[in-house]
Amino acid sequence: MAWEYKIVNIDTDRWTKTGMPTETGEMFDEWGLEGWELIKVESIFRAGLLGILPPSTCALVAFFKRPKA
């Protein structure tokens, strides 16, 4: 079976303590209806400040796949 892939960069600056913005979840739901399956999420870290502040997540990269038509 052949697959096609979608790689999406998700900015986390707008996230709150309760999680991702509603529109991000709605976007994932729409892609699911289009046959995309989320297969992996990786964090991209922002460096800390001179050893005083720890690194923080500044973005996520989401990997999706679906069977090729």
C-alpha positions in Angstrom: 0.0 0.0 0.0 1.3 3.5 -0.9 0.9 6.4 1.5 0.9 10.2 1.2 2.1 12.3 4.1 1.3 15.7 5.6 3.7 17.5 7.9 2.3 20.4 9.9 4.1 23.0 12.1 1.9 24.0 15.0 2.9 27.2 16.9 2.3 26.8 20.6 2.6 30.5 21.6 -1.2 30.8 21.6 -1.8 27.7 23.8 -3.1 28.1 27.3 -2.7 26.1 30.4 -5.7 24.1 29.4 -4.3 23.1 26.0 -4.4 23.9 22.3 -6.8 26.5 20.8 -10.2 25.2 19.6 -9.4 25.9 16.0 -6.4 23.5 16.1 -8.6 20.7 17.3 -11.2 21.5 14.6 -8.5 21.5 12.0 -7.4 18.0 13.2 -11.0 16.8 13.1 -11.4 18.1 9.5 -8.2 16.3 8.4 -9.5 13.1 10.1 -12.7 13.3 8.0 -10.5 13.6 4.9 -8.8 10.3 5.8 -5.6 11.7 7.5 -4.3 9.7 10.5 -2.1 11.5 13.0 0.9 9.2 13.4 3.4 11.3 15.4 4.0 14.6 17.2 7.5 16.1 17.9 8.4 19.1 20.0 10.6 21.9 18.8 12.4 23.6 21.8 13.4 27.2 22.3 16.8 27.4 24.1 16.8 28.6 27.7 18.4 31.9 28.8 22.0 31.5 29.8 21.3 28.5 32.0 18.8 30.5 34.1 15.6 29.5 32.3 15.0 26.0 31.0 14.2 25.3 27.3 10.6 25.5 26.4 8.4 24.1 23.7 7.8 26.7 21.0 6.2 24.6 18.3 5.0 21.1 17.6 5.4 19.2 14.3 2.5 16.8 13.5 2.9 14.0 11.0 -0.1 12.6 9.3 -0.6 9.8 6.7 -3.4 8.4 4.5 -3.6 5.8 1.8 -2.8 7.2 -1.7 -5.9 7.2 -3.9 
